[in-house]
Amino acid sequence: MTSWGAVNAVLNGLVRDGVITAFRTNIPDGRSALGLHVIVTAPGMENRARAEAVRGRVAGELEPLIQGAVVTVDRSEKPA
């Protein structure tokens, strides 16, 4: 069984390290048939290559804890 505390620790570490600025998960909905879904935000996401690099980094960090986690980068924020 996956430790949701460990998942949150990884995601909070990525915030602390400046890789992402925020995240949302479907962890509270433990009955989800979809598995873990994480939506992250970060600066510079208007650049597709940067967004994909961030998505890959987050997915890679989570992989040892939970295989097949879906990571989505929220690219809706407009640059300042």
PDB file of N, CA, C and O in Angstrom:
ATOM      1  N   MET A   1       0.844  -1.190   0.000  1.00  0.00           N
ATOM      2  CA  MET A   1       0.000   0.000   0.000  1.00  0.00           C
ATOM      3  C   MET A   1       0.884   1.245   0.000  1.00  0.00           C
ATOM      4  O   MET A   1       1.914   1.300   0.671  1.00  0.00           O
ATOM      5  N   THR A   2       0.456   2.229  -0.761  1.00  0.00           N
ATOM      6  CA  THR A   2       1.196   3.471  -0.879  1.00  0.00           C
ATOM      7  C   THR A   2       0.999   4.345   0.351  1.00  0.00           C
ATOM      8  O   THR A   2      -0.109   4.464   0.875  1.00  0.00           O
ATOM      9  N   SER A   3       2.078   4.946   0.797  1.00  0.00           N
ATOM     10  CA  SER A   3       1.992   5.899   1.891  1.00  0.00           C
ATOM     11  C   SER A   3       1.731   7.278   1.291  1.00  0.00           C
ATOM     12  O   SER A   3       2.601   7.859   0.642  1.00  0.00           O
ATOM     13  N   TRP A   4       0.513   7.796   1.519  1.00  0.00           N
ATOM     14  CA  TRP A   4       0.192   9.124   0.985  1.00  0.00           C
ATOM     15  C   TRP A   4       1.071  10.176   1.627  1.00  0.00           C
ATOM     16  O   TRP A   4       1.353  11.201   1.006  1.00  0.00           O
ATOM     17  N   GLY A   5       1.511   9.948   2.854  1.00  0.00           N
ATOM     18  CA  GLY A   5       2.434  10.884   3.494  1.00  0.00           C
ATOM     19  C   GLY A   5       3.741  10.980   2.729  1.00  0.00           C
ATOM     20  O   GLY A   5       4.318  12.061   2.612  1.00  0.00           O
ATOM     21  N   ALA A   6       4.215   9.841   2.204  1.00  0.00           N
ATOM     22  CA  ALA A   6       5.453   9.835   1.423  1.00  0.00           C
ATOM     23  C   ALA A   6       5.262  10.588   0.109  1.00  0.00           C
ATOM     24  O   ALA A   6       6.153  11.316  -0.327  1.00  0.00           O
ATOM     25  N   VAL A   7       4.104  10.414  -0.520  1.00  0.00           N
ATOM     26  CA  VAL A   7       3.801  11.136  -1.760  1.00  0.00           C
ATOM     27  C   VAL A   7       3.793  12.637  -1.483  1.00  0.00           C
ATOM     28  O   VAL A   7       4.403  13.407  -2.225  1.00  0.00           O
ATOM     29  N   ASN A   8       3.111  13.053  -0.425  1.00  0.00           N
ATOM     30  CA  ASN A   8       3.080  14.473  -0.069  1.00  0.00           C
ATOM     31  C   ASN A   8       4.466  14.997   0.268  1.00  0.00           C
ATOM     32  O   ASN A   8       4.791  16.137  -0.062  1.00  0.00           O
ATOM     33  N   ALA A   9       5.286  14.185   0.920  1.00  0.00           N
ATOM     34  CA  ALA A   9       6.647  14.617   1.257  1.00  0.00           C
ATOM     35  C   ALA A   9       7.463  14.883  -0.009  1.00  0.00           C
ATOM     36  O   ALA A   9       8.199  15.867  -0.077  1.00  0.00           O
ATOM     37  N   VAL A  10       7.337  14.015  -1.006  1.00  0.00           N
ATOM     38  CA  VAL A  10       8.052  14.217  -2.274  1.00  0.00           C
ATOM     39  C   VAL A  10       7.574  15.504  -2.940  1.00  0.00           C
ATOM     40  O   VAL A  10       8.385  16.327  -3.368  1.00  0.00           O
ATOM     41  N   LEU A  11       6.267  15.672  -3.026  1.00  0.00           N
ATOM     42  CA  LEU A  11       5.721  16.866  -3.681  1.00  0.00           C
ATOM     43  C   LEU A  11       6.083  18.135  -2.927  1.00  0.00           C
ATOM     44  O   LEU A  11       6.424  19.142  -3.548  1.00  0.00           O
ATOM     45  N   ASN A  12       6.017  18.108  -1.611  1.00  0.00           N
ATOM     46  CA  ASN A  12       6.417  19.279  -0.820  1.00  0.00           C
ATOM     47  C   ASN A  12       7.902  19.572  -0.990  1.00  0.00           C
ATOM     48  O   ASN A  12       8.307  20.734  -0.992  1.00  0.00           O
ATOM     49  N   GLY A  13       8.718  18.532  -1.132  1.00  0.00           N
ATOM     50  CA  GLY A  13      10.148  18.729  -1.391  1.00  0.00           C
ATOM     51  C   GLY A  13      10.391  19.425  -2.720  1.00  0.00           C
ATOM     52  O   GLY A  13      11.278  20.271  -2.831  1.00  0.00           O
ATOM     53  N   LEU A  14       9.594  19.066  -3.739  1.00  0.00           N
ATOM     54  CA  LEU A  14       9.727  19.720  -5.047  1.00  0.00           C
ATOM     55  C   LEU A  14       9.315  21.190  -4.976  1.00  0.00           C
ATOM     56  O   LEU A  14       9.878  22.025  -5.684  1.00  0.00           O
ATOM     57  N   VAL A  15       8.345  21.511  -4.134  1.00  0.00           N
ATOM     58  CA  VAL A  15       7.979  22.914  -3.907  1.00  0.00           C
ATOM     59  C   VAL A  15       9.134  23.626  -3.213  1.00  0.00           C
ATOM     60  O   VAL A  15       9.545  24.710  -3.628  1.00  0.00           O
ATOM     61  N   ARG A  16       9.646  23.018  -2.169  1.00  0.00           N
ATOM     62  CA  ARG A  16      10.751  23.619  -1.403  1.00  0.00           C
ATOM     63  C   ARG A  16      11.970  23.864  -2.298  1.00  0.00           C
ATOM     64  O   ARG A  16      12.657  24.875  -2.146  1.00  0.00           O
ATOM     65  N   ASP A  17      12.242  22.938  -3.235  1.00  0.00           N
ATOM     66  CA  ASP A  17      13.395  23.064  -4.122  1.00  0.00           C
ATOM     67  C   ASP A  17      13.150  23.993  -5.306  1.00  0.00           C
ATOM     68  O   ASP A  17      14.062  24.242  -6.095  1.00  0.00           O
ATOM     69  N   GLY A  18      11.923  24.509  -5.440  1.00  0.00           N
ATOM     70  CA  GLY A  18      11.619  25.443  -6.513  1.00  0.00           C
ATOM     71  C   GLY A  18      11.296  24.801  -7.856  1.00  0.00           C
ATOM     72  O   GLY A  18      11.197  25.497  -8.867  1.00  0.00           O
ATOM     73  N   VAL A  19      11.131  23.487  -7.878  1.00  0.00           N
ATOM     74  CA  VAL A  19      10.794  22.805  -9.129  1.00  0.00           C
ATOM     75  C   VAL A  19       9.354  23.114  -9.518  1.00  0.00           C
ATOM     76  O   VAL A  19       9.060  23.363 -10.687  1.00  0.00           O
ATOM     77  N   ILE A  20       8.455  23.097  -8.532  1.00  0.00           N
ATOM     78  CA  ILE A  20       7.058  23.456  -8.732  1.00  0.00           C
ATOM     79  C   ILE A  20       6.668  24.490  -7.681  1.00  0.00           C
ATOM     80  O   ILE A  20       7.322  24.621  -6.647  1.00  0.00           O
ATOM     81  N   THR A  21       5.599  25.215  -7.961  1.00  0.00           N
ATOM     82  CA  THR A  21       5.154  26.213  -6.986  1.00  0.00           C
ATOM     83  C   THR A  21       3.961  25.730  -6.176  1.00  0.00           C
ATOM     84  O   THR A  21       3.719  26.216  -5.070  1.00  0.00           O
ATOM     85  N   ALA A  22       3.204  24.765  -6.729  1.00  0.00           N
ATOM     86  CA  ALA A  22       2.025  24.244  -6.037  1.00  0.00           C
ATOM     87  C   ALA A  22       1.622  22.921  -6.680  1.00  0.00           C
ATOM     88  O   ALA A  22       2.051  22.586  -7.784  1.00  0.00           O
ATOM     89  N   PHE A  23       0.780  22.173  -5.950  1.00  0.00           N
ATOM     90  CA  PHE A  23       0.259  20.921  -6.496  1.00  0.00           C
ATOM     91  C   PHE A  23      -1.100  20.617  -5.904  1.00  0.00           C
ATOM     92  O   PHE A  23      -1.448  21.078  -4.817  1.00  0.00           O
ATOM     93  N   ARG A  24      -1.859  19.827  -6.650  1.00  0.00           N
ATOM     94  CA  ARG A  24      -3.135  19.274  -6.185  1.00  0.00           C
ATOM     95  C   ARG A  24      -3.110  17.794  -6.527  1.00  0.00           C
ATOM     96  O   ARG A  24      -2.543  17.394  -7.544  1.00  0.00           O
ATOM     97  N   THR A  25      -3.719  16.990  -5.686  1.00  0.00           N
ATOM     98  CA  THR A  25      -3.817  15.555  -5.968  1.00  0.00           C
ATOM     99  C   THR A  25      -5.252  15.089  -5.745  1.00  0.00           C
ATOM    100  O   THR A  25      -6.089  15.821  -5.216  1.00  0.00           O
ATOM    101  N   ASN A  26      -5.510  13.865  -6.158  1.00  0.00           N
ATOM    102  CA  ASN A  26      -6.807  13.259  -5.876  1.00  0.00           C
ATOM    103  C   ASN A  26      -6.718  12.332  -4.668  1.00  0.00           C
ATOM    104  O   ASN A  26      -7.573  11.464  -4.495  1.00  0.00           O
ATOM    105  N   ILE A  27      -5.694  12.502  -3.828  1.00  0.00           N
ATOM    106  CA  ILE A  27      -5.516  11.655  -2.649  1.00  0.00           C
ATOM    107  C   ILE A  27      -6.741  11.641  -1.740  1.00  0.00           C
ATOM    108  O   ILE A  27      -7.109  10.572  -1.254  1.00  0.00           O
ATOM    109  N   PRO A  28      -7.396  12.789  -1.487  1.00  0.00           N
ATOM    110  CA  PRO A  28      -8.578  12.719  -0.613  1.00  0.00           C
ATOM    111  C   PRO A  28      -9.664  11.786  -1.141  1.00  0.00           C
ATOM    112  O   PRO A  28     -10.459  11.256  -0.366  1.00  0.00           O
ATOM    113  N   ASP A  29      -9.699  11.586  -2.460  1.00  0.00           N
ATOM    114  CA  ASP A  29     -10.677  10.679  -3.062  1.00  0.00           C
ATOM    115  C   ASP A  29     -10.032   9.308  -3.212  1.00  0.00           C
ATOM    116  O   ASP A  29      -9.761   8.868  -4.329  1.00  0.00           O
ATOM    117  N   GLY A  30      -9.786   8.637  -2.105  1.00  0.00           N
ATOM    118  CA  GLY A  30      -9.084   7.365  -2.097  1.00  0.00           C
ATOM    119  C   GLY A  30      -9.761   6.255  -2.869  1.00  0.00           C
ATOM    120  O   GLY A  30      -9.147   5.218  -3.118  1.00  0.00           O
ATOM    121  N   ARG A  31     -11.002   6.443  -3.252  1.00  0.00           N
ATOM    122  CA  ARG A  31     -11.714   5.416  -3.997  1.00  0.00           C
ATOM    123  C   ARG A  31     -11.569   5.566  -5.498  1.00  0.00           C
ATOM    124  O   ARG A  31     -12.167   4.795  -6.249  1.00  0.00           O
ATOM    125  N   SER A  32     -10.795   6.533  -5.955  1.00  0.00           N
ATOM    126  CA  SER A  32     -10.667   6.790  -7.382  1.00  0.00           C
ATOM    127  C   SER A  32     -10.108   5.573  -8.110  1.00  0.00           C
ATOM    128  O   SER A  32      -9.076   5.024  -7.725  1.00  0.00           O
ATOM    129  N   ALA A  33     -10.795   5.164  -9.154  1.00  0.00           N
ATOM    130  CA  ALA A  33     -10.345   4.031  -9.968  1.00  0.00           C
ATOM    131  C   ALA A  33      -9.207   4.453 -10.899  1.00  0.00           C
ATOM    132  O   ALA A  33      -8.587   3.608 -11.544  1.00  0.00           O
ATOM    133  N   LEU A  34      -8.934   5.745 -10.968  1.00  0.00           N
ATOM    134  CA  LEU A  34      -7.925   6.239 -11.884  1.00  0.00           C
ATOM    135  C   LEU A  34      -6.516   6.185 -11.322  1.00  0.00           C
ATOM    136  O   LEU A  34      -5.560   6.407 -12.065  1.00  0.00           O
ATOM    137  N   GLY A  35      -6.355   5.903 -10.054  1.00  0.00           N
ATOM    138  CA  GLY A  35      -5.036   5.948  -9.441  1.00  0.00           C
ATOM    139  C   GLY A  35      -4.676   7.384  -9.091  1.00  0.00           C
ATOM    140  O   GLY A  35      -5.536   8.265  -9.077  1.00  0.00           O
ATOM    141  N   LEU A  36      -3.408   7.612  -8.810  1.00  0.00           N
ATOM    142  CA  LEU A  36      -2.963   8.928  -8.381  1.00  0.00           C
ATOM    143  C   LEU A  36      -2.889   9.886  -9.561  1.00  0.00           C
ATOM    144  O   LEU A  36      -2.294   9.566 -10.590  1.00  0.00           O
ATOM    145  N   HIS A  37      -3.493  11.061  -9.414  1.00  0.00           N
ATOM    146  CA  HIS A  37      -3.399  12.136 -10.392  1.00  0.00           C
ATOM    147  C   HIS A  37      -2.890  13.366  -9.661  1.00  0.00           C
ATOM    148  O   HIS A  37      -3.443  13.773  -8.640  1.00  0.00           O
ATOM    149  N   VAL A  38      -1.825  13.952 -10.201  1.00  0.00           N
ATOM    150  CA  VAL A  38      -1.209  15.131  -9.619  1.00  0.00           C
ATOM    151  C   VAL A  38      -1.224  16.244 -10.653  1.00  0.00           C
ATOM    152  O   VAL A  38      -0.819  16.035 -11.797  1.00  0.00           O
ATOM    153  N   ILE A  39      -1.683  17.416 -10.265  1.00  0.00           N
ATOM    154  CA  ILE A  39      -1.646  18.592 -11.125  1.00  0.00           C
ATOM    155  C   ILE A  39      -0.687  19.578 -10.483  1.00  0.00           C
ATOM    156  O   ILE A  39      -0.856  19.950  -9.322  1.00  0.00           O
ATOM    157  N   VAL A  40       0.324  20.004 -11.239  1.00  0.00           N
ATOM    158  CA  VAL A  40       1.345  20.899 -10.690  1.00  0.00           C
ATOM    159  C   VAL A  40       1.349  22.223 -11.435  1.00  0.00           C
ATOM    160  O   VAL A  40       0.945  22.304 -12.595  1.00  0.00           O
ATOM    161  N   THR A  41       1.813  23.257 -10.748  1.00  0.00           N
ATOM    162  CA  THR A  41       2.063  24.559 -11.364  1.00  0.00           C
ATOM    163  C   THR A  41       3.516  24.921 -11.108  1.00  0.00           C
ATOM    164  O   THR A  41       4.117  24.508 -10.117  1.00  0.00           O
ATOM    165  N   ALA A  42       4.061  25.703 -12.028  1.00  0.00           N
ATOM    166  CA  ALA A  42       5.449  26.142 -11.923  1.00  0.00           C
ATOM    167  C   ALA A  42       5.630  27.362 -12.819  1.00  0.00           C
ATOM    168  O   ALA A  42       4.845  27.571 -13.744  1.00  0.00           O
ATOM    169  N   PRO A  43       6.651  28.165 -12.557  1.00  0.00           N
ATOM    170  CA  PRO A  43       6.909  29.317 -13.426  1.00  0.00           C
ATOM    171  C   PRO A  43       7.425  28.855 -14.786  1.00  0.00           C
ATOM    172  O   PRO A  43       8.073  27.814 -14.894  1.00  0.00           O
ATOM    173  N   GLY A  44       7.135  29.630 -15.809  1.00  0.00           N
ATOM    174  CA  GLY A  44       7.662  29.352 -17.139  1.00  0.00           C
ATOM    175  C   GLY A  44       6.937  28.264 -17.901  1.00  0.00           C
ATOM    176  O   GLY A  44       7.493  27.705 -18.846  1.00  0.00           O
ATOM    177  N   MET A  45       5.716  27.948 -17.519  1.00  0.00           N
ATOM    178  CA  MET A  45       5.011  26.836 -18.147  1.00  0.00           C
ATOM    179  C   MET A  45       4.446  27.169 -19.523  1.00  0.00           C
ATOM    180  O   MET A  45       3.910  26.290 -20.198  1.00  0.00           O
ATOM    181  N   GLU A  46       4.559  28.443 -19.954  1.00  0.00           N
ATOM    182  CA  GLU A  46       4.139  28.763 -21.312  1.00  0.00           C
ATOM    183  C   GLU A  46       5.076  28.104 -22.332  1.00  0.00           C
ATOM    184  O   GLU A  46       4.716  27.948 -23.498  1.00  0.00           O
ATOM    185  N   ASN A  47       6.261  27.725 -21.896  1.00  0.00           N
ATOM    186  CA  ASN A  47       7.224  27.025 -22.740  1.00  0.00           C
ATOM    187  C   ASN A  47       6.957  25.521 -22.639  1.00  0.00           C
ATOM    188  O   ASN A  47       7.101  24.927 -21.570  1.00  0.00           O
ATOM    189  N   ARG A  48       6.569  24.917 -23.756  1.00  0.00           N
ATOM    190  CA  ARG A  48       6.204  23.489 -23.751  1.00  0.00           C
ATOM    191  C   ARG A  48       7.338  22.585 -23.295  1.00  0.00           C
ATOM    192  O   ARG A  48       7.115  21.647 -22.529  1.00  0.00           O
ATOM    193  N   ALA A  49       8.543  22.855 -23.754  1.00  0.00           N
ATOM    194  CA  ALA A  49       9.673  22.010 -23.372  1.00  0.00           C
ATOM    195  C   ALA A  49       9.901  22.078 -21.859  1.00  0.00           C
ATOM    196  O   ALA A  49      10.171  21.059 -21.222  1.00  0.00           O
ATOM    197  N   ARG A  50       9.793  23.262 -21.298  1.00  0.00           N
ATOM    198  CA  ARG A  50       9.959  23.416 -19.840  1.00  0.00           C
ATOM    199  C   ARG A  50       8.839  22.695 -19.099  1.00  0.00           C
ATOM    200  O   ARG A  50       9.084  22.025 -18.096  1.00  0.00           O
ATOM    201  N   ALA A  51       7.616  22.832 -19.591  1.00  0.00           N
ATOM    202  CA  ALA A  51       6.489  22.153 -18.957  1.00  0.00           C
ATOM    203  C   ALA A  51       6.693  20.639 -18.979  1.00  0.00           C
ATOM    204  O   ALA A  51       6.423  19.965 -17.985  1.00  0.00           O
ATOM    205  N   GLU A  52       7.159  20.109 -20.087  1.00  0.00           N
ATOM    206  CA  GLU A  52       7.385  18.659 -20.180  1.00  0.00           C
ATOM    207  C   GLU A  52       8.526  18.226 -19.272  1.00  0.00           C
ATOM    208  O   GLU A  52       8.473  17.146 -18.683  1.00  0.00           O
ATOM    209  N   ALA A  53       9.562  19.058 -19.151  1.00  0.00           N
ATOM    210  CA  ALA A  53      10.669  18.730 -18.254  1.00  0.00           C
ATOM    211  C   ALA A  53      10.184  18.661 -16.806  1.00  0.00           C
ATOM    212  O   ALA A  53      10.568  17.757 -16.063  1.00  0.00           O
ATOM    213  N   VAL A  54       9.344  19.610 -16.407  1.00  0.00           N
ATOM    214  CA  VAL A  54       8.800  19.616 -15.049  1.00  0.00           C
ATOM    215  C   VAL A  54       7.911  18.393 -14.840  1.00  0.00           C
ATOM    216  O   VAL A  54       8.008  17.722 -13.813  1.00  0.00           O
ATOM    217  N   ARG A  55       7.040  18.101 -15.817  1.00  0.00           N
ATOM    218  CA  ARG A  55       6.158  16.941 -15.717  1.00  0.00           C
ATOM    219  C   ARG A  55       6.973  15.661 -15.548  1.00  0.00           C
ATOM    220  O   ARG A  55       6.658  14.823 -14.703  1.00  0.00           O
ATOM    221  N   GLY A  56       8.014  15.518 -16.352  1.00  0.00           N
ATOM    222  CA  GLY A  56       8.863  14.336 -16.261  1.00  0.00           C
ATOM    223  C   GLY A  56       9.595  14.233 -14.934  1.00  0.00           C
ATOM    224  O   GLY A  56       9.743  13.139 -14.390  1.00  0.00           O
ATOM    225  N   ARG A  57      10.048  15.349 -14.417  1.00  0.00           N
ATOM    226  CA  ARG A  57      10.752  15.350 -13.124  1.00  0.00           C
ATOM    227  C   ARG A  57       9.811  14.900 -12.006  1.00  0.00           C
ATOM    228  O   ARG A  57      10.178  14.061 -11.182  1.00  0.00           O
ATOM    229  N   VAL A  58       8.594  15.460 -11.978  1.00  0.00           N
ATOM    230  CA  VAL A  58       7.637  15.100 -10.937  1.00  0.00           C
ATOM    231  C   VAL A  58       7.268  13.623 -11.057  1.00  0.00           C
ATOM    232  O   VAL A  58       7.252  12.904 -10.057  1.00  0.00           O
ATOM    233  N   ALA A  59       6.973  13.170 -12.266  1.00  0.00           N
ATOM    234  CA  ALA A  59       6.627  11.756 -12.473  1.00  0.00           C
ATOM    235  C   ALA A  59       7.770  10.846 -12.051  1.00  0.00           C
ATOM    236  O   ALA A  59       7.546   9.804 -11.435  1.00  0.00           O
ATOM    237  N   GLY A  60       8.982  11.235 -12.381  1.00  0.00           N
ATOM    238  CA  GLY A  60      10.147  10.436 -12.013  1.00  0.00           C
ATOM    239  C   GLY A  60      10.355  10.349 -10.512  1.00  0.00           C
ATOM    240  O   GLY A  60      10.732   9.299  -9.991  1.00  0.00           O
ATOM    241  N   GLU A  61      10.110  11.449  -9.817  1.00  0.00           N
ATOM    242  CA  GLU A  61      10.259  11.463  -8.359  1.00  0.00           C
ATOM    243  C   GLU A  61       9.194  10.590  -7.685  1.00  0.00           C
ATOM    244  O   GLU A  61       9.442   9.990  -6.639  1.00  0.00           O
ATOM    245  N   LEU A  62       8.009  10.527  -8.299  1.00  0.00           N
ATOM    246  CA  LEU A  62       6.917   9.743  -7.710  1.00  0.00           C
ATOM    247  C   LEU A  62       6.985   8.259  -8.063  1.00  0.00           C
ATOM    248  O   LEU A  62       6.438   7.428  -7.338  1.00  0.00           O
ATOM    249  N   GLU A  63       7.642   7.923  -9.151  1.00  0.00           N
ATOM    250  CA  GLU A  63       7.654   6.544  -9.659  1.00  0.00           C
ATOM    251  C   GLU A  63       8.065   5.492  -8.625  1.00  0.00           C
ATOM    252  O   GLU A  63       7.439   4.434  -8.577  1.00  0.00           O
ATOM    253  N   PRO A  64       9.088   5.731  -7.794  1.00  0.00           N
ATOM    254  CA  PRO A  64       9.436   4.712  -6.796  1.00  0.00           C
ATOM    255  C   PRO A  64       8.333   4.475  -5.761  1.00  0.00           C
ATOM    256  O   PRO A  64       8.275   3.413  -5.140  1.00  0.00           O
ATOM    257  N   LEU A  65       7.469   5.460  -5.582  1.00  0.00           N
ATOM    258  CA  LEU A  65       6.412   5.354  -4.578  1.00  0.00           C
ATOM    259  C   LEU A  65       5.123   4.783  -5.143  1.00  0.00           C
ATOM    260  O   LEU A  65       4.449   3.985  -4.492  1.00  0.00           O
ATOM    261  N   ILE A  66       4.788   5.190  -6.343  1.00  0.00           N
ATOM    262  CA  ILE A  66       3.523   4.777  -6.938  1.00  0.00           C
ATOM    263  C   ILE A  66       3.667   4.750  -8.455  1.00  0.00           C
ATOM    264  O   ILE A  66       3.821   5.793  -9.091  1.00  0.00           O
ATOM    265  N   GLN A  67       3.616   3.577  -9.019  1.00  0.00           N
ATOM    266  CA  GLN A  67       3.783   3.426 -10.462  1.00  0.00           C
ATOM    267  C   GLN A  67       2.530   3.885 -11.191  1.00  0.00           C
ATOM    268  O   GLN A  67       1.408   3.641 -10.747  1.00  0.00           O
ATOM    269  N   GLY A  68       2.741   4.553 -12.313  1.00  0.00           N
ATOM    270  CA  GLY A  68       1.631   4.972 -13.145  1.00  0.00           C
ATOM    271  C   GLY A  68       0.911   6.220 -12.707  1.00  0.00           C
ATOM    272  O   GLY A  68      -0.200   6.484 -13.166  1.00  0.00           O
ATOM    273  N   ALA A  69       1.513   6.993 -11.833  1.00  0.00           N
ATOM    274  CA  ALA A  69       0.877   8.252 -11.432  1.00  0.00           C
ATOM    275  C   ALA A  69       0.739   9.152 -12.656  1.00  0.00           C
ATOM    276  O   ALA A  69       1.662   9.252 -13.465  1.00  0.00           O
ATOM    277  N   VAL A  70      -0.390   9.793 -12.787  1.00  0.00           N
ATOM    278  CA  VAL A  70      -0.623  10.730 -13.883  1.00  0.00           C
ATOM    279  C   VAL A  70      -0.247  12.117 -13.382  1.00  0.00           C
ATOM    280  O   VAL A  70      -0.779  12.594 -12.380  1.00  0.00           O
ATOM    281  N   VAL A  71       0.675  12.756 -14.090  1.00  0.00           N
ATOM    282  CA  VAL A  71       1.111  14.092 -13.715  1.00  0.00           C
ATOM    283  C   VAL A  71       0.740  15.053 -14.840  1.00  0.00           C
ATOM    284  O   VAL A  71       1.106  14.848 -15.997  1.00  0.00           O
ATOM    285  N   THR A  72       0.012  16.098 -14.483  1.00  0.00           N
ATOM    286  CA  THR A  72      -0.405  17.118 -15.433  1.00  0.00           C
ATOM    287  C   THR A  72       0.154  18.450 -14.995  1.00  0.00           C
ATOM    288  O   THR A  72       0.130  18.793 -13.813  1.00  0.00           O
ATOM    289  N   VAL A  73       0.661  19.201 -15.964  1.00  0.00           N
ATOM    290  CA  VAL A  73       1.163  20.557 -15.679  1.00  0.00           C
ATOM    291  C   VAL A  73       0.080  21.545 -16.054  1.00  0.00           C
ATOM    292  O   VAL A  73      -0.391  21.561 -17.191  1.00  0.00           O
ATOM    293  N   ASP A  74      -0.316  22.373 -15.093  1.00  0.00           N
ATOM    294  CA  ASP A  74      -1.303  23.414 -15.338  1.00  0.00           C
ATOM    295  C   ASP A  74      -0.599  24.558 -16.071  1.00  0.00           C
ATOM    296  O   ASP A  74       0.221  25.273 -15.494  1.00  0.00           O
ATOM    297  N   ARG A  75      -0.931  24.713 -17.333  1.00  0.00           N
ATOM    298  CA  ARG A  75      -0.306  25.755 -18.148  1.00  0.00           C
ATOM    299  C   ARG A  75      -1.240  26.927 -18.359  1.00  0.00           C
ATOM    300  O   ARG A  75      -1.013  27.734 -19.260  1.00  0.00           O
ATOM    301  N   SER A  76      -2.288  27.044 -17.552  1.00  0.00           N
ATOM    302  CA  SER A  76      -3.305  28.072 -17.774  1.00  0.00           C
ATOM    303  C   SER A  76      -2.909  29.457 -17.300  1.00  0.00           C
ATOM    304  O   SER A  76      -3.516  30.446 -17.710  1.00  0.00           O
ATOM    305  N   GLU A  77      -1.903  29.546 -16.445  1.00  0.00           N
ATOM    306  CA  GLU A  77      -1.509  30.858 -15.929  1.00  0.00           C
ATOM    307  C   GLU A  77      -0.782  31.651 -17.006  1.00  0.00           C
ATOM    308  O   GLU A  77       0.077  31.123 -17.713  1.00  0.00           O
ATOM    309  N   LYS A  78      -1.135  32.906 -17.116  1.00  0.00           N
ATOM    310  CA  LYS A  78      -0.507  33.789 -18.092  1.00  0.00           C
ATOM    311  C   LYS A  78       0.765  34.380 -17.476  1.00  0.00           C
ATOM    312  O   LYS A  78       0.791  34.693 -16.286  1.00  0.00           O
ATOM    313  N   PRO A  79       1.829  34.536 -18.292  1.00  0.00           N
ATOM    314  CA  PRO A  79       3.038  35.156 -17.752  1.00  0.00           C
ATOM    315  C   PRO A  79       2.780  36.604 -17.332  1.00  0.00           C
ATOM    316  O   PRO A  79       1.960  37.293 -17.939  1.00  0.00           O
ATOM    317  N   ALA A  80       3.475  37.056 -16.303  1.00  0.00           N
ATOM    318  CA  ALA A  80       3.280  38.417 -15.778  1.00  0.00           C
ATOM    319  C   ALA A  80       3.921  39.436 -16.694  1.00  0.00           C
ATOM    320  O   ALA A  80       3.863  40.634 -16.421  1.00  0.00           O
TER     321      ALA A  80
END
